[in-house]
């Protein structure tokens, strides 16, 4: 099956864009700060899209039955291709219990972030592969599970000294010359040799992702999701 590519758009982008991306994803429903259900639910959205639920606002005493009913109603109203539970706060029992229930009872496919998907029968939503790690290695521990992959522009510094190696994030931007390309990692890099250290700056931009996703499709990745704002860089 061909790789399905979704573009995550915000509420503001949905209402301001003159033309939506071909496969939009709603970013995102939240746990409400005013009641036991969800907030930022779309009133309308294209069919065969994705609806995302994240935990940027933490789950805390919310009602799983109410959330199930709200998402079931949304499913009937919009007829999405599926839901994506993008839970990034690790080790929260309420989040784990909700993910399990939604996977079991929602009437359409549900993918769950890698932090909560291990014991569930559902697609696994993985973060982008680290810039220093091959894609196949990034996927290996999930065996035959269906994989959904996050797309994100990324840039890191790898600093090598006598004491060892340190990886640190850096802002995404144009690399100084000379710039080289690593085919196995699908990234560009620049090397800076200083007196007491060597700094490798690795970066994966939109064009690099195109090549990576071609390999991802061959490795069986079924779906990818990236931000609309990043698709324009």
N, C-alpha and C positions, 0 to 999 in steps of 0.2 A: 504494500500500500504506500502511495507517495507521502512524503513528509508534509504534514499540515502546518502552515505557518500563520500564526495569529499575531495581531498588533494590539497591544494594550493601550486603551485610550481612557482619559479621565472624563468625568462628567462635563467639565468645561470644554474639553476638546470635542466631545460628542456634539455639543450644541453650537460650537463655533466653526467646525470644519465644513467647508463647502462640499467636500467629497470624503466619505469615510474610506478607510483602507478596506481591501477586499474581504479580509477575515478579521473583524474587530473582536476585541475582548474587553469587557467592561471592567475598569479598574477604579474602584472595587467596592463591594459591599463591606460594611464594617459592623462590629459589635456596637450596638447603640449605647450612648452615654445617658439616655433618657428613659429607656424601657428595657425589657428583658429580651428583645428581639434584635433586628438588624436595622441599620441606617444606610443611606446612600444607595437605595435600591433603584434600578432604572424603571421609569414608567413605560418606556418603549425601547426596543433595541432590535437589530436585525436577527432574523432566524438563523440558525446554524452558526451562531457566534459562541463565544465563551463568556461565562459569568464568573468573575473572580471574587472570592471572599478572603480577606486577609485579617491578620491580628495586629495591625498597627495600633488599634485600640484593643487592649487585652480583653479576653473573655473573662468575666468575673460575675458569677451568679446569673448568667443568661440562661434562658429556658430552651433546652434542645428541642422540645416539642413545638414550641412557637417558631423557632428558626426553621425546622423541617417544614412546617406548614407554609411559611413565607416563601421558602425556596421552591417548594412543590407548586405553589400558585404561580410563581414567576416562571417556572418551567412550562406550565400549561399555557401561560399567557404569551411567552416569547418563543418557546420551542428552540432553546439553545442546543448547540452540539454537545455541551457538557458544562460542568462546573469545575473550577480549579480552587482548591483550598490551599492558599499560599500562606500557611502558618509558619512563621519564622521565630517564634518564641519557644524555645525548646523546653521539654519536661513539664508541660502544664497538663495535669490529668483531665481537666475539663475539656481542653482542646482535643486530646486523644479520644475521649469518649464521644465528643460531637463528631469528629471525623469518622469514627467507626459507624455511628448511626447514620450519617448522611450517605456514606458509601453503600450501606445496606438498604436504605429505604427511599432515596431519591430516584425518580423514574428515568433518569438519564445518566450517562457516564460521569464519574467524579474522579478527578486526579488529586493527589495529596502530596504536599511537600515531603521531601526525604526525611524530615525530622519526625514524621508521624506515620509514614506509609509502610514501615517494615513489616508489621503484623497484619496488614490489611490486603484484601484482594482488590487492587485498584492500580491504575497507572501511577507511576512515581514521578513527581516533579523535581528535577535536579537543578541545582545552581549551575552556572557556566563552569566548564572545566578550568581549573587554575591555569594560568598562562604557562607554567613550567611543567604541566602534566598532560600527557597524550590523552585524547578523547577516549580511546579504547580502555585505558586504565581507569579513567573516571567512571566509566559505565560498568566495569567488570564485576564489582561486588553485588550488582543487582541481578545478575544471571539473566534469566529469560523474561523478567518483568517488563511490561510495557513502559517505555521511558518518554516523558515529556521534558524538554530541555529549555531552560531560560537563556535568552540572548541578552547580553549586556556588554557595552563598551567597557574595556578594562585596561588598566595600566599599572605596572608595579616596578619597583626597583629591587633588584637582587644584589646585595652588597656583600662581597667576599673579602674577608680579612684573614689575618693569621689565626684569629680566634674562631673563625667559622663563617657561616653564611646567614644572612638575615634578609627576609622578604618583607617589604613594606609597600602599602598602596600609595599611589600618587595620582594626581589629577590627570584626566585624559586630555591630551593636546599633541600638537605636532612635535615629532621627534627631531632633534638636531641631526645634521648629516655627520658621518655617513650612516645610512639606515640599511640594515640587512633583513633578510626574511628567512624564517625557520619553517620549512615545509611540514615537518612532523608535528609542530605545535600550532601551526596556523597563526603565527604572530610575527610582528616586526620587532626589531631590537636595535639598540644603540649601545655601544660599549665605551665606557670612560675609564681610563687607566690613571689612577692617582698614585701618590707616593706610597701610601699605606693601605690602599684598597683598590678593588676593581668594582665598578658599578655597571651592572647590566640592566638597562631599562627595556622592559618587554611591554608590548602594546598590541591589543587586538581590536581593530576597527571594523566598520561595516563590510568592507571588501574582504577582509580576512574571514569574517563570519560566513560569507557566501561559500568559500571553499570548505570551511569546517562543516557546514550543514550538508554539503554534498557527501562528505564522509559519514556524517551522522545518519543520513538516510540509508547508506549502504550497511551501516551497523545496526539498523533496525529501529532507530529513534522514530517515533510516530508523530510527534508534535513538538513545535517550539513556540515560545512566546517572548516577544520583545517589546520595549516601549516605543510608542509612536515618535517621541522626541528624538530617540536614538536613530531611528530609521532615516532621518534627514541629514545625518552627519556622514 
